[in-house]
Amino acid sequence: MYGEENYKIAIIVMPILAVITLVSVILKMKSLIILQNKFKQAIVLVPLYKKRFSLLFSVFMLFLCDVACFYFMVKDNYVIIYFSLITVITSMIVLMVYMVTFRLAVMDKGILVPYRFIEWHHLYDYYIEGYKVSFGGNDNGLDTLTSNTPPLKFNVADLNKIKYILDKNRVKHKTNMR
């Protein structure tokens, strides 16, 4: 009796969850494609690179979950539940694969950082340590945690170039000089 009630709830909830996830992933992919179009239309001054190991590892683990769901769908014959799980997991895999191939750069129009674009007049500060750069975004002091980026690598030969470009554009739009 207890298992039948859970099964009836799962038959209703899981397809709804699958549709919500699919719509969310499609909307996020649309915004990422718009960002990549900005990348294609701009002049790349300095390419940036992010760590991809965790995303690749997550894709691999989700693929294993997808295979397990398919196995249990065939074995247990709970097609609706497992197909919904497969839809959720596969849509997440597609999003993560696109995130792995996402290109980043300091460009003529601004900076394309992981999954967002910083225009020059929104660049508040940057930090360079070795051959990694991270950007800080809000000059009002609000929302500083979400406006900071993770450290992004750049080529050794581009150190002076990136410092020059970032200094030039950071100062260009500020009224209060340090």
GISULWO-V242796 format. One record per pair of residues at least 24 apart in sequence whose C-alpha atoms are under 7 Angstrom apart, sorted by the first residue. I is the first residue (numbers start at 0). GAP is how many residues later the second one is. D is the distance in whole Angstrom. If there is no record, write none. Layout:
{{I:GAP:D} {I:GAP:D}}
This chain:
{{9:71:7} {10:69:6} {10:70:6} {13:67:6} {13:70:6} {14:69:5} {17:66:5} {17:67:7} {17:69:6} {17:70:5} {20:67:6} {21:66:7} {21:69:6} {24:66:7} {24:70:7} {28:66:7} {31:83:6} {34:81:7} {34:82:7} {41:65:6} {41:66:6} {41:67:7} {42:64:6} {42:65:6} {43:61:6} {43:62:6} {43:63:5} {43:64:7} {44:61:6} {44:62:5} {44:63:7} {45:59:6} {45:60:5} {45:61:7} {45:112:7} {45:116:7} {46:57:6} {46:58:4} {46:59:6} {46:107:6} {47:56:5} {47:57:5} {47:104:6} {47:105:6} {47:106:5} {48:55:6} {48:103:5} {48:104:5} {48:105:6} {49:102:5} {49:103:6} {51:48:6} {54:41:6} {54:45:7} {58:34:6} {58:37:7} {61:27:6} {61:31:7} {119:49:6} {119:50:7} {120:52:6} {122:47:6} {123:46:6} {124:45:7} {130:24:7} {130:25:6}}
